Amino acid sequence: MGAVVRALRTPWLPPDRVAELLQDDNPNLHRDAAADPRLPLPLLLEALEETRLAAAAARNPALLTHVMHELLDRAGIAAQPDS
């Protein structure tokens, strides 16, 4: 495992470094960066619009609830009624 991949798995990597990794040539690395909760919100929202990053960004636990609902609405996934 490379040093950068290990860095993404540690809590000390700063958000600006996570952001830089979005541009990495390694597709696994830039997808991991898009899914990282340290990614600044503006970049997370941009990643949702990029084909190569959208699926990973949608898995990001920092994604705001209303944004997730918007994504589901766009995908045509209906809300489940409360039981």
C-alpha positions as CSV (number, residue, x, y, z in Angstrom):
1,M,0.0,0.0,0.0
2,G,1.4,3.4,-1.0
3,A,2.1,6.2,1.5
4,V,-0.7,8.4,0.1
5,V,-3.3,5.6,0.4
6,R,-2.2,5.0,4.0
7,A,-2.4,8.8,4.6
8,L,-6.1,8.8,3.5
9,R,-6.7,6.2,6.2
10,T,-5.2,8.3,9.0
11,P,-6.9,11.2,10.9
12,W,-4.0,13.6,10.5
13,L,-4.2,14.3,6.8
14,P,-5.4,17.9,6.4
15,P,-8.5,18.7,4.2
16,D,-6.5,20.6,1.7
17,R,-4.3,17.5,1.0
18,V,-7.5,15.4,0.6
19,A,-8.7,18.0,-1.9
20,E,-5.4,17.7,-3.9
21,L,-5.9,14.0,-4.2
22,L,-9.1,14.5,-6.2
23,Q,-6.8,15.3,-9.1
24,D,-4.6,12.2,-8.7
25,D,-4.1,10.0,-11.8
26,N,-4.9,6.9,-9.7
27,P,-8.7,6.4,-10.1
28,N,-8.9,4.5,-6.8
29,L,-7.1,7.4,-5.0
30,H,-9.3,10.1,-6.4
31,R,-12.4,8.1,-5.7
32,D,-11.2,7.5,-2.1
33,A,-10.6,11.3,-1.7
34,A,-14.1,12.1,-3.0
35,A,-15.6,9.8,-0.3
36,D,-13.4,11.2,2.5
37,P,-15.4,13.2,5.1
38,R,-12.5,15.7,5.3
39,L,-13.1,16.9,1.8
40,P,-14.2,20.5,1.9
41,L,-18.0,20.8,1.2
42,P,-17.6,23.0,-1.9
43,L,-15.4,20.3,-3.5
44,L,-17.7,17.5,-2.4
45,L,-20.6,19.2,-4.2
46,E,-18.4,19.7,-7.3
47,A,-17.4,16.0,-7.1
48,L,-21.0,15.0,-7.2
49,E,-21.3,16.6,-10.7
50,E,-18.2,14.8,-12.1
51,T,-18.8,11.5,-13.7
52,R,-15.6,10.0,-12.5
53,L,-16.2,11.0,-8.9
54,A,-20.0,11.1,-8.5
55,A,-20.6,7.6,-7.0
56,A,-17.8,8.0,-4.5
57,A,-18.9,11.5,-3.5
58,A,-22.4,10.2,-3.0
59,R,-21.0,7.8,-0.4
60,N,-19.3,10.6,1.5
61,P,-20.6,10.5,5.1
62,A,-20.2,14.3,5.3
63,L,-22.9,14.7,2.5
64,L,-25.7,16.9,3.8
65,T,-29.1,15.3,4.2
66,H,-30.9,17.7,1.9
67,V,-28.3,17.2,-0.8
68,M,-28.7,13.4,-0.5
69,H,-32.5,13.9,-0.9
70,E,-31.9,16.0,-4.0
71,L,-29.7,13.3,-5.5
72,L,-32.4,10.7,-4.8
73,D,-35.1,12.9,-6.3
74,R,-33.0,13.4,-9.4
75,A,-32.5,9.7,-9.7
76,G,-36.3,9.2,-9.5
77,I,-36.1,7.3,-6.2
78,A,-39.3,7.9,-4.2
79,A,-39.2,8.5,-0.5
80,Q,-40.5,5.7,1.7
81,P,-43.5,6.5,3.7
82,D,-43.0,6.6,7.5
83,S,-44.3,3.4,9.2
